[in-house]
């Protein structure tokens, strides 16, 4: 039987070959197009995924914001002396400062409230003395070294402990069942230089409910 073209005319062998070739080429194009579609589809599904991660604030900004939040929650306010750098307070502190002196000298200042008063003065002073390698003292000796100061206009006591090149200034003030501990600890020479500034700092503290 002879193949016929459209209209019923017989096809020659050459035309028949051309038709077969056209069909093969068409099928090849369909295969290529299908393969490209599959590749592109796979790229969309399995390609590199981009995730948007919230930008983290710089460490300095985060630290400053943390310190501001802690200070805002504290029941007292204060003025930061010149040369004192505000740092984020730890879990027990409501305020924390660092002081840098010459030749690598450093000092740390903390404000810590302790419910129940935080123990008697003698026990605290002897604990601080032990931390710098000094022996304990008696209650009579404690009275001799106690220095009167003011916290928010109220009387308090300042104790000074030194040993091994490290000096601690500590003011203990009790208010409404809470012991407030204001401490400066660091290189002995730097702490001596900062003593008057420290005394003025604790004197200028103000309680919000006062």
C-alpha positions in Angstrom: 0.0 0.0 0.0 1.4 3.4 -0.9 1.4 6.2 1.7 -0.6 9.2 0.5 -0.1 12.9 1.2 -2.9 15.2 2.3 -5.5 15.2 -0.5 -4.9 11.5 -1.4 -1.7 11.9 -3.6 0.8 9.1 -3.3 4.1 9.8 -1.4 7.4 9.0 -3.0 10.1 7.2 -1.0 12.1 10.4 -0.6 9.1 12.3 0.8 8.4 9.3 3.1 12.0 9.5 4.4 11.6 13.3 4.9 8.4 12.7 6.9 10.1 10.2 9.2 13.0 12.5 9.7 10.7 15.3 10.6 8.9 13.1 13.1 12.2 12.0 14.7 13.4 15.6 14.9 10.2 16.7 16.5 10.3 14.0 19.1 13.9 14.9 19.8 12.9 18.5 20.4 10.2 17.4 22.8 12.7 15.2 24.7 15.2 18.0 25.0 12.5 20.5 26.1 11.2 18.0 28.7 14.7 17.4 30.0 15.3 21.1 30.4 12.0 21.5 32.2 12.9 18.7 34.6 16.4 20.2 35.3 14.9 23.7 35.9 12.2 22.2 38.1 14.8 20.3 40.1 16.9 23.4 40.5 13.9 25.3 41.9 13.2 22.5 44.4 16.8 21.4 45.3 18.8 24.5 44.6 20.5 26.6 47.2 18.0 28.0 49.6 18.4 31.5 51.0 17.3 32.1 54.6 16.9 35.5 56.1 18.4 35.6 59.6 17.6 38.5 61.8 20.6 40.7 62.2 22.2 40.5 65.6 23.1 43.7 67.3 26.7 44.4 67.9 28.1 43.1 71.2 28.7 46.6 72.5 25.2 47.7 71.7 23.7 44.6 73.4 25.8 45.1 76.5 24.8 48.7 76.8 21.1 47.9 76.4 21.3 45.1 79.0 23.0 47.5 81.5 20.3 50.1 80.8 17.5 47.6 81.4 19.0 46.4 84.6 19.6 50.0 85.8 16.0 51.0 85.0 14.7 48.1 87.0 16.8 48.9 90.1 15.1 50.7 93.0 17.8 53.3 93.1 19.6 55.8 90.8 23.1 57.1 90.6 25.4 59.4 88.7 28.3 57.6 86.9 31.6 59.3 87.8 34.0 60.3 85.1 36.3 57.5 84.1 33.9 54.8 85.2 32.8 52.5 82.4 29.3 51.0 82.7 29.3 47.2 82.1 26.4 44.8 82.2 25.8 43.7 85.8 25.9 40.0 86.8 23.0 38.1 88.2 23.3 39.5 91.7 24.3 43.0 90.8 22.1 46.0 90.0 25.1 48.1 88.8 28.6 47.3 87.6 31.5 49.5 86.5 35.1 49.1 85.4 37.9 51.5 85.9 41.1 51.5 83.9 44.2 53.0 85.4 47.8 53.5 84.3 50.2 50.6 83.7 47.3 48.1 83.3 45.8 48.8 86.7 42.1 47.9 86.9 39.3 48.2 89.5 35.7 46.8 89.6 32.8 48.5 91.2 29.6 46.7 92.1 26.2 47.4 93.7 24.6 44.3 95.2 21.4 44.1 97.3 21.0 41.1 99.6 17.7 40.2 101.1 17.8 39.7 104.9 20.7 42.0 105.3 23.5 39.9 103.9 25.0 38.9 107.2 26.7 40.9 109.9 29.6 43.3 109.1 32.2 41.3 110.9 31.6 38.2 109.0 31.6 40.0 105.7 34.8 41.9 106.5 36.6 38.8 107.6 35.5 37.0 104.4 37.0 39.9 102.3 40.2 39.8 104.4 40.5 36.1 103.7 40.2 36.7 99.9 43.4 38.9 100.0 45.3 36.7 102.4 44.7 38.6 105.6 43.7 37.0 109.0 40.3 37.6 110.6 39.8 40.5 113.0 37.7 40.8 116.2 34.6 42.9 116.7 36.7 45.5 118.6 39.1 45.8 115.7 36.2 46.1 113.3 34.9 49.1 115.2 38.4 50.7 115.0 38.6 50.4 111.2 35.0 51.3 110.4 34.8 54.7 108.6 31.5 56.6 108.7 30.0 57.5 105.3 26.6 58.3 103.9 24.4 56.5 101.4 21.5 58.5 100.1 21.8 60.8 103.0 21.8 58.1 105.6 24.6 56.8 107.8 26.6 53.8 106.8 30.0 52.2 107.3 33.0 52.0 104.9 35.5 49.2 105.4 38.9 49.0 103.7 40.8 45.7 103.2 44.2 45.3 101.5 46.6 42.5 100.8 48.8 41.2 98.0 48.5 44.4 96.0 44.7 44.2 95.9 42.5 46.6 97.9 38.8 46.5 98.6 36.5 49.4 99.6 33.1 48.2 100.9 30.2 50.2 102.1 27.4 48.3 103.9 24.0 50.0 104.1 20.9 48.3 105.4 17.4 49.5 104.4 14.0 47.9 104.8 15.4 44.4 105.4 17.9 44.5 102.5 21.6 44.9 102.8 23.1 47.1 100.1 26.8 46.4 99.4 28.8 49.0 97.4 32.2 47.6 96.6 35.3 48.6 94.8 38.1 46.0 94.3 41.2 46.3 92.2 44.8 47.3 92.1 45.7 48.9 95.4 47.2 52.1 94.1 44.2 52.7 91.7 41.6 52.0 94.4 43.4 54.5 96.7 43.2 57.1 94.0 39.5 56.4 93.4 38.5 56.3 97.1 37.1 59.8 97.3 35.2 59.3 94.0 33.8 56.1 95.4 32.6 57.8 98.6 30.9 60.6 96.6 29.3 58.0 94.4 27.6 56.1 97.3 26.6 59.4 98.9 24.9 60.5 95.7 22.8 57.3 95.4 19.0 58.0 95.5 16.3 55.4 96.3 13.3 55.8 94.1 10.8 55.4 96.9 12.6 57.8 99.2 
